[in-house]
Amino acid sequence: MSTALMKFTGSLRRTAAMTATAMVLVALAAAPARADATVFLGADTTPSNRPVKGFAAGMGLIIVAFEFEYATTSEDVASAAPALKTFMGDALLQSPLPIFGFQPYVTTGGGIYRETLGAHQQTGAGTNVGGGVKISLAGPLRLRVDYRVFKLGSGALYSPAHRFYAGLNLKF
């Protein structure tokens, strides 16, 4: 084998080894998917203030996350405020890292709602937009504060519906 061919083959092997090493290092350094879960209490303010409770569970990469959320609001017959249950899938756009312990986000999504007031019951599709912040407390425990506006289907008694909540969020 000629000296030039041996040099070329050796150079090709070094390049292949360096490329493989770089690919392994990039794969090891890639940000793993993160997940979190939130339990929350708050207020549905449409048409009157009523307590809301629920939970959310999500998973995301650096800036984009996806979550499933369930919330339920009780009925207030005296003020003609319907009970409202929402089952939503949401996409979040969030800061990649907390800024002084605060991780702001905006969100939008869609899903199914059920509204009930006396004999009236309406189930349909709805959408939501909102935003909030996750505030670092200790280790993986965070406080989550959120505001959402829900656009409910045409048969809903009250749309849009507004909701504020605060909850404990566990990042894992």
C-alpha positions as CSV (number, residue, x, y, z in Angstrom):
1,M,0.0,0.0,0.0
2,S,1.4,3.4,-0.9
3,T,2.2,6.0,1.7
4,A,-0.3,8.5,0.4
5,L,-3.1,5.9,0.6
6,M,-2.1,4.9,4.1
7,K,-2.2,8.6,5.1
8,F,-5.6,9.1,3.5
9,T,-7.0,5.9,5.2
10,G,-5.6,7.0,8.6
11,S,-7.1,10.5,8.1
12,L,-10.5,9.1,7.2
13,R,-10.4,6.9,10.3
14,R,-9.5,9.8,12.6
15,T,-12.3,11.9,11.0
16,A,-14.9,9.1,11.5
17,A,-13.7,8.6,15.1
18,M,-13.9,12.3,15.9
19,T,-17.4,12.6,14.3
20,A,-18.7,9.6,16.3
21,T,-17.2,11.0,19.5
22,A,-18.8,14.4,18.8
23,M,-22.2,12.8,18.1
24,V,-22.0,10.8,21.4
25,L,-21.1,14.0,23.3
26,V,-24.0,16.0,21.7
27,A,-26.4,13.1,22.6
28,L,-25.2,13.1,26.2
29,A,-25.5,16.9,26.5
30,A,-29.0,17.1,25.1
31,A,-31.5,18.4,27.5
32,P,-33.7,15.5,28.8
33,A,-37.5,15.9,28.7
34,R,-38.8,17.4,31.9
35,A,-42.2,16.7,33.5
36,D,-44.2,18.4,36.2
37,A,-47.6,18.1,38.0
38,T,-49.7,20.8,39.6
39,V,-52.7,20.7,42.0
40,F,-54.5,24.0,42.2
41,L,-57.3,26.0,43.8
42,G,-58.7,29.2,42.4
43,A,-61.7,31.1,41.3
44,D,-63.9,31.0,38.2
45,T,-65.1,34.6,37.9
46,T,-67.8,34.2,35.2
47,P,-70.6,35.2,35.9
48,S,-69.8,35.3,39.6
49,N,-66.9,34.1,41.8
50,R,-67.0,30.4,42.5
51,P,-64.2,28.1,43.7
52,V,-62.4,26.0,41.1
53,K,-60.1,23.0,41.8
54,G,-58.1,20.8,39.5
55,F,-54.8,19.3,38.4
56,A,-52.4,19.5,35.5
57,A,-49.7,17.2,34.3
58,G,-47.2,18.1,31.6
59,M,-44.0,17.3,29.8
60,G,-41.7,19.5,27.8
61,L,-38.3,20.3,26.4
62,I,-36.4,23.5,26.8
63,I,-39.0,26.2,25.7
64,V,-42.0,24.2,24.6
65,A,-44.2,22.1,26.9
66,F,-47.4,20.2,26.6
67,E,-49.9,19.5,29.4
68,F,-53.2,18.0,30.2
69,E,-55.5,19.8,32.6
70,Y,-58.7,19.0,34.4
71,A,-60.7,21.6,36.4
72,T,-64.1,21.7,38.0
73,T,-66.1,24.6,39.3
74,S,-69.3,24.3,41.4
75,E,-72.7,25.6,40.5
76,D,-74.2,28.6,42.2
77,V,-78.0,28.5,41.5
78,A,-78.7,31.8,43.4
79,S,-76.5,33.8,40.9
80,A,-77.3,31.6,37.9
81,A,-73.7,30.5,37.6
82,P,-73.3,27.1,36.1
83,A,-71.0,24.3,37.2
84,L,-68.1,24.0,34.7
85,K,-65.8,21.1,34.0
86,T,-62.9,21.4,31.6
87,F,-60.6,18.8,30.1
88,M,-58.0,20.7,28.1
89,G,-54.7,19.9,26.3
90,D,-52.4,22.8,26.2
91,A,-49.1,24.0,24.7
92,L,-46.9,26.2,26.8
93,L,-44.1,28.6,25.6
94,Q,-41.9,29.2,28.6
95,S,-38.6,30.7,29.5
96,P,-35.9,28.1,29.3
97,L,-34.6,28.8,32.8
98,P,-36.1,30.5,35.9
99,I,-35.2,34.2,36.0
100,F,-34.5,35.1,39.7
101,G,-36.7,32.0,40.6
102,F,-39.5,32.9,38.2
103,Q,-40.4,31.0,35.1
104,P,-43.0,32.8,33.1
105,Y,-45.1,31.1,30.4
106,V,-47.9,31.7,27.9
107,T,-50.3,28.9,27.0
108,T,-53.1,28.0,24.5
109,G,-55.1,24.9,24.0
110,G,-58.3,23.2,23.4
111,G,-60.5,20.4,24.7
112,I,-63.9,19.5,26.0
113,Y,-66.1,21.3,28.5
114,R,-69.3,20.4,30.4
115,E,-71.5,23.2,31.8
116,T,-74.5,22.4,34.1
117,L,-77.1,24.7,35.7
118,G,-80.2,23.0,37.0
119,A,-81.8,21.1,34.1
120,H,-79.4,22.7,31.6
121,Q,-76.4,20.7,30.5
122,Q,-74.1,21.5,27.6
123,T,-71.1,19.6,26.5
124,G,-68.9,20.8,23.7
125,A,-65.5,21.9,22.4
126,G,-63.7,24.9,23.9
127,T,-60.4,26.7,23.6
128,N,-58.3,28.6,26.1
129,V,-55.5,31.2,26.2
130,G,-53.6,32.4,29.2
131,G,-50.3,32.7,31.0
132,G,-48.7,32.6,34.4
133,V,-45.5,32.0,36.3
134,K,-43.9,29.1,38.1
135,I,-42.0,30.3,41.2
136,S,-39.2,28.2,42.7
137,L,-39.8,27.4,46.4
138,A,-37.5,24.6,47.5
139,G,-35.8,21.9,45.4
140,P,-38.4,20.7,42.8
141,L,-41.3,22.4,44.6
142,R,-42.8,25.5,42.9
143,L,-45.7,27.8,43.3
144,R,-47.7,28.2,40.1
145,V,-50.0,31.2,39.5
146,D,-52.1,31.1,36.3
147,Y,-54.8,33.1,34.5
148,R,-56.9,31.6,31.6
149,V,-59.7,32.8,29.4
150,F,-61.9,29.9,28.0
151,K,-63.9,30.4,24.8
152,L,-66.7,27.8,25.1
153,G,-69.0,26.5,22.3
154,S,-72.1,28.3,21.1
155,G,-74.4,26.5,23.5
156,A,-72.6,27.7,26.6
157,L,-74.5,30.0,29.0
158,Y,-71.4,32.2,29.6
159,S,-68.5,32.5,27.3
160,P,-65.8,33.5,27.6
161,A,-65.2,32.2,31.1
162,H,-62.3,33.6,33.2
163,R,-60.2,31.6,35.8
164,F,-57.4,32.5,38.2
165,Y,-55.6,29.9,40.2
166,A,-52.6,29.2,42.4
167,G,-51.2,25.7,43.0
168,L,-48.3,23.6,44.1
169,N,-46.2,22.4,41.2
170,L,-43.7,19.5,41.5
171,K,-41.0,19.3,38.8
172,F,-39.5,15.9,38.1
